[in-house]
């Protein structure tokens, strides 16, 4: 079961058409898979799912949709505060290579 719905991601991206629904669903799945891997446990283990985790998945899925290649050319990129890692860090099983207590 997905923690981020298609309508929620479309709202995040200000999309009001259905042309990219299949692609958006794929981006949600990829973002949730990456998030679970970072956290070290399945998202289904969170009940309820913290808002920070939902926000991280939204940000990552939106990023994957808007930047469909692994490399950006001719663009300066800077990590924003309160990005994906910042939202996930408090919920991670593994912190800096050590198991969280």
N, CA and C atoms as a LAMMPS dump frame, in Angstrom:
ITEM: TIMESTEP
0
ITEM: NUMBER OF ATOMS
303
ITEM: BOX BOUNDS ff ff ff
-5.0000000000000000e+02 5.0000000000000000e+02
-5.0000000000000000e+02 5.0000000000000000e+02
-5.0000000000000000e+02 5.0000000000000000e+02
ITEM: ATOMS id mol type element x y z
1 1 1 N 0.839 -1.186 0
2 1 2 C 0 0 0
3 1 3 C 0.877 1.241 0
4 2 1 N 0.556 2.169 -0.853
5 2 2 C 1.33 3.392 -0.991
6 2 3 C 0.967 4.389 0.109
7 3 1 N 1.982 5.111 0.6
8 3 2 C 1.712 6.143 1.6
9 3 3 C 1.421 7.486 0.952
10 4 1 N 1.738 7.614 -0.336
11 4 2 C 1.462 8.835 -1.097
12 4 3 C 0.512 8.47 -2.222
13 5 1 N -0.581 9.187 -2.305
14 5 2 C -1.564 8.932 -3.359
15 5 3 C -1.234 9.739 -4.611
16 6 1 N -1.748 9.275 -5.721
17 6 2 C -1.574 10 -6.979
18 6 3 C -2.143 11.418 -6.886
19 7 1 N -3.36 11.617 -6.357
20 7 2 C -3.875 12.992 -6.251
21 7 3 C -2.993 13.906 -5.395
22 8 1 N -2.388 13.369 -4.334
23 8 2 C -1.52 14.186 -3.492
24 8 3 C -0.26 14.608 -4.246
25 9 1 N 0.36 13.681 -4.983
26 9 2 C 1.544 14.046 -5.767
27 9 3 C 1.181 15.032 -6.87
28 10 1 N 0.05 14.838 -7.52
29 10 2 C -0.372 15.778 -8.562
30 10 3 C -0.598 17.165 -7.973
31 11 1 N -1.115 17.234 -6.764
32 11 2 C -1.287 18.519 -6.09
33 11 3 C 0.074 19.147 -5.792
34 12 1 N 1.023 18.334 -5.328
35 12 2 C 2.376 18.808 -5.047
36 12 3 C 3.003 19.418 -6.298
37 13 1 N 2.747 18.807 -7.442
38 13 2 C 3.343 19.243 -8.707
39 13 3 C 2.478 20.235 -9.48
40 14 1 N 1.299 20.572 -8.957
41 14 2 C 0.35 21.453 -9.658
42 14 3 C -0.023 20.901 -11.027
43 15 1 N -0.298 19.597 -11.084
44 15 2 C -0.694 18.941 -12.325
45 15 3 C -2.201 18.708 -12.287
46 16 1 N -2.883 19.128 -13.355
47 16 2 C -4.342 18.963 -13.401
48 16 3 C -4.806 18.143 -14.606
49 17 1 N -3.9 17.317 -15.156
50 17 2 C -4.252 16.454 -16.283
51 17 3 C -3.909 15.015 -15.923
52 18 1 N -4.384 14.082 -16.739
53 18 2 C -4.163 12.659 -16.467
54 18 3 C -3.119 12.021 -17.38
55 19 1 N -2.493 12.81 -18.242
56 19 2 C -1.588 12.258 -19.253
57 19 3 C -0.388 11.523 -18.656
58 20 1 N 0.079 11.943 -17.504
59 20 2 C 1.279 11.349 -16.911
60 20 3 C 0.989 10.471 -15.697
61 21 1 N -0.247 10.047 -15.515
62 21 2 C -0.609 9.286 -14.312
63 21 3 C 0.227 8.028 -14.119
64 22 1 N 0.449 7.267 -15.175
65 22 2 C 1.239 6.034 -15.04
66 22 3 C 2.678 6.356 -14.635
67 23 1 N 3.244 7.392 -15.224
68 23 2 C 4.606 7.807 -14.884
69 23 3 C 4.67 8.294 -13.435
70 24 1 N 3.687 9.049 -13.013
71 24 2 C 3.65 9.541 -11.636
72 24 3 C 3.532 8.395 -10.633
73 25 1 N 2.721 7.404 -10.948
74 25 2 C 2.598 6.224 -10.081
75 25 3 C 3.947 5.52 -9.96
76 26 1 N 4.67 5.431 -11.072
77 26 2 C 6.004 4.83 -11.049
78 26 3 C 6.949 5.645 -10.172
79 27 1 N 6.904 6.953 -10.273
80 27 2 C 7.776 7.818 -9.469
81 27 3 C 7.453 7.679 -7.983
82 28 1 N 6.183 7.53 -7.632
83 28 2 C 5.798 7.294 -6.237
84 28 3 C 6.403 5.984 -5.748
85 29 1 N 6.263 4.938 -6.547
86 29 2 C 6.797 3.627 -6.157
87 29 3 C 8.31 3.683 -5.98
88 30 1 N 9.003 4.341 -6.89
89 30 2 C 10.462 4.45 -6.791
90 30 3 C 10.866 5.252 -5.559
91 31 1 N 10.161 6.34 -5.29
92 31 2 C 10.472 7.175 -4.124
93 31 3 C 10.214 6.418 -2.825
94 32 1 N 9.137 5.668 -2.779
95 32 2 C 8.836 4.89 -1.575
96 32 3 C 9.853 3.765 -1.386
97 33 1 N 10.273 3.141 -2.46
98 33 2 C 11.284 2.089 -2.377
99 33 3 C 12.598 2.652 -1.849
100 34 1 N 13.038 3.792 -2.384
101 34 2 C 14.274 4.425 -1.937
102 34 3 C 14.159 4.827 -0.467
103 35 1 N 13.018 5.373 -0.093
104 35 2 C 12.795 5.822 1.284
105 35 3 C 12.873 4.657 2.263
106 36 1 N 12.225 3.554 1.942
107 36 2 C 12.275 2.372 2.805
108 36 3 C 13.71 1.874 2.945
109 37 1 N 14.46 1.894 1.86
110 37 2 C 15.858 1.482 1.913
111 37 3 C 16.686 2.398 2.797
112 38 1 N 16.459 3.695 2.691
113 38 2 C 17.186 4.65 3.53
114 38 3 C 16.839 4.457 5.007
115 39 1 N 15.559 4.255 5.277
116 39 2 C 15.114 4.114 6.665
117 39 3 C 15.511 2.772 7.267
118 40 1 N 15.736 1.771 6.428
119 40 2 C 16.126 0.46 6.925
120 40 3 C 14.96 -0.398 7.374
121 41 1 N 13.758 -0.01 6.993
122 41 2 C 12.582 -0.835 7.304
123 41 3 C 11.442 -0.442 6.387
124 42 1 N 10.476 -1.347 6.19
125 42 2 C 9.349 -1.062 5.289
126 42 3 C 8.497 0.095 5.807
127 43 1 N 7.96 0.864 4.885
128 43 2 C 7.087 1.979 5.27
129 43 3 C 5.834 1.48 5.966
130 44 1 N 5.43 0.24 5.669
131 44 2 C 4.248 -0.343 6.311
132 44 3 C 4.449 -0.531 7.812
133 45 1 N 5.704 -0.507 8.269
134 45 2 C 5.977 -0.646 9.7
135 45 3 C 5.605 0.609 10.495
136 46 1 N 5.386 1.723 9.803
137 46 2 C 4.997 2.962 10.469
138 46 3 C 3.479 3.052 10.491
139 47 1 N 2.923 3.16 11.685
140 47 2 C 1.466 3.287 11.801
141 47 3 C 1.149 4.183 12.991
142 48 1 N 0.807 5.411 12.742
143 48 2 C 0.658 6.053 11.436
144 48 3 C 2.013 6.468 10.855
145 49 1 N 2.014 6.765 9.568
146 49 2 C 3.231 7.221 8.907
147 49 3 C 3.441 8.69 9.282
148 50 1 N 4.611 9.028 9.835
149 50 2 C 4.871 10.422 10.198
150 50 3 C 4.805 11.353 8.98
151 51 1 N 4.333 12.555 9.212
152 51 2 C 4.198 13.54 8.128
153 51 3 C 5.528 13.817 7.445
154 52 1 N 6.625 13.774 8.189
155 52 2 C 7.943 14.009 7.596
156 52 3 C 8.314 12.964 6.555
157 53 1 N 7.924 11.724 6.799
158 53 2 C 8.193 10.664 5.822
159 53 3 C 7.345 10.872 4.576
160 54 1 N 6.085 11.226 4.754
161 54 2 C 5.219 11.506 3.602
162 54 3 C 5.788 12.674 2.791
163 55 1 N 6.221 13.72 3.48
164 55 2 C 6.797 14.88 2.786
165 55 3 C 8.059 14.49 2.029
166 56 1 N 8.898 13.654 2.615
167 56 2 C 10.114 13.21 1.935
168 56 3 C 9.783 12.439 0.658
169 57 1 N 8.801 11.551 0.732
170 57 2 C 8.394 10.789 -0.455
171 57 3 C 7.833 11.733 -1.516
172 58 1 N 7.026 12.699 -1.104
173 58 2 C 6.489 13.686 -2.056
174 58 3 C 7.608 14.454 -2.738
175 59 1 N 8.571 14.942 -1.957
176 59 2 C 9.682 15.706 -2.532
177 59 3 C 10.498 14.856 -3.498
178 60 1 N 10.778 13.627 -3.105
179 60 2 C 11.592 12.761 -3.955
180 60 3 C 10.845 12.376 -5.225
181 61 1 N 9.572 12.014 -5.115
182 61 2 C 8.79 11.653 -6.303
183 61 3 C 8.674 12.853 -7.245
184 62 1 N 8.46 14.039 -6.7
185 62 2 C 8.377 15.247 -7.531
186 62 3 C 9.711 15.511 -8.224
187 63 1 N 10.802 15.341 -7.491
188 63 2 C 12.127 15.528 -8.081
189 63 3 C 12.363 14.527 -9.219
190 64 1 N 12.015 13.258 -8.991
191 64 2 C 12.198 12.242 -10.024
192 64 3 C 11.362 12.541 -11.264
193 65 1 N 10.179 13.089 -11.072
194 65 2 C 9.315 13.441 -12.199
195 65 3 C 9.885 14.627 -12.976
196 66 1 N 10.328 15.643 -12.253
197 66 2 C 10.782 16.868 -12.909
198 66 3 C 12.203 16.762 -13.464
199 67 1 N 12.991 15.823 -12.964
200 67 2 C 14.372 15.637 -13.406
201 67 3 C 14.548 14.172 -13.782
202 68 1 N 14.273 13.856 -15.022
203 68 2 C 14.169 12.457 -15.445
204 68 3 C 15.481 11.835 -15.865
205 69 1 N 16.563 12.565 -15.736
206 69 2 C 17.885 12.034 -16.051
207 69 3 C 18.75 12.097 -14.805
208 70 1 N 19.82 11.323 -14.78
209 70 2 C 20.697 11.268 -13.613
210 70 3 C 21.614 12.482 -13.519
211 71 1 N 21.766 13.227 -14.614
212 71 2 C 22.689 14.358 -14.649
213 71 3 C 21.976 15.578 -15.202
214 72 1 N 22.229 16.721 -14.578
215 72 2 C 21.745 17.999 -15.1
216 72 3 C 22.941 18.757 -15.636
217 73 1 N 22.839 19.282 -16.846
218 73 2 C 23.939 20.008 -17.464
219 73 3 C 23.576 21.481 -17.532
220 74 1 N 24.531 22.325 -17.161
221 74 2 C 24.314 23.761 -17.237
222 74 3 C 23.412 24.309 -16.143
223 75 1 N 23.333 23.599 -15.033
224 75 2 C 22.471 24.023 -13.934
225 75 3 C 23.275 23.978 -12.645
226 76 1 N 23.165 25.029 -11.851
227 76 2 C 23.746 24.989 -10.514
228 76 3 C 22.716 24.381 -9.587
229 77 1 N 23.112 23.37 -8.85
230 77 2 C 22.184 22.709 -7.944
231 77 3 C 22.677 22.853 -6.516
232 78 1 N 21.752 23.171 -5.635
233 78 2 C 22.064 23.308 -4.226
234 78 3 C 21.011 22.557 -3.43
235 79 1 N 21.467 21.811 -2.431
236 79 2 C 20.527 21.095 -1.585
237 79 3 C 19.829 22.096 -0.67
238 80 1 N 18.509 21.999 -0.638
239 80 2 C 17.724 22.897 0.191
240 80 3 C 17.618 22.363 1.617
241 81 1 N 17.546 23.257 2.598
242 81 2 C 17.293 22.774 3.958
243 81 3 C 15.917 22.12 4.022
244 82 1 N 15.771 21.203 4.93
245 82 2 C 14.528 20.454 5.096
246 82 3 C 14.189 19.672 3.835
247 83 1 N 15.227 19.08 3.256
248 83 2 C 15.039 18.218 2.108
249 83 3 C 14.733 16.797 2.541
250 84 1 N 14.794 15.895 1.607
251 84 2 C 14.418 14.501 1.82
252 84 3 C 15.159 13.891 3.007
253 85 1 N 16.475 14.01 3.034
254 85 2 C 17.264 13.398 4.105
255 85 3 C 16.914 14.014 5.459
256 86 1 N 16.721 15.319 5.485
257 86 2 C 16.378 15.986 6.747
258 86 3 C 15.065 15.468 7.319
259 87 1 N 14.096 15.209 6.453
260 87 2 C 12.808 14.686 6.919
261 87 3 C 12.906 13.231 7.373
262 88 1 N 13.812 12.461 6.756
263 88 2 C 13.895 11.033 7.061
264 88 3 C 14.823 10.696 8.227
265 89 1 N 15.845 11.498 8.441
266 89 2 C 16.876 11.183 9.437
267 89 3 C 16.308 10.802 10.811
268 90 1 N 15.316 11.505 11.354
269 90 2 C 14.823 11.133 12.689
270 90 3 C 14.143 9.768 12.754
271 91 1 N 13.769 9.216 11.61
272 91 2 C 13.022 7.96 11.584
273 91 3 C 13.862 6.77 11.111
274 92 1 N 15.135 7.023 10.823
275 92 2 C 15.998 5.991 10.265
276 92 3 C 16.438 4.99 11.333
277 93 1 N 16.494 3.726 10.956
278 93 2 C 17.004 2.681 11.833
279 93 3 C 18.52 2.8 11.925
280 94 1 N 19.156 3.183 10.832
281 94 2 C 20.603 3.304 10.779
282 94 3 C 20.967 4.79 10.745
283 95 1 N 21.809 5.209 11.668
284 95 2 C 22.263 6.594 11.715
285 95 3 C 23.783 6.59 11.655
286 96 1 N 24.337 7.264 10.638
287 96 2 C 25.791 7.355 10.427
288 96 3 C 26.511 6.018 10.606
289 97 1 N 25.946 4.976 10.042
290 97 2 C 26.607 3.684 10.059
291 97 3 C 26.414 2.867 11.322
292 98 1 N 25.715 3.39 12.294
293 98 2 C 25.466 2.663 13.535
294 98 3 C 23.971 2.485 13.724
295 99 1 N 23.604 1.397 14.321
296 99 2 C 22.189 1.153 14.577
297 99 3 C 21.708 2.143 15.625
298 100 1 N 20.606 2.828 15.314
299 100 2 C 20.039 3.793 16.256
300 100 3 C 19.526 3.081 17.495
301 101 1 N 19.625 3.761 18.614
302 101 2 C 19.137 3.163 19.869
303 101 3 C 17.713 3.558 20.151
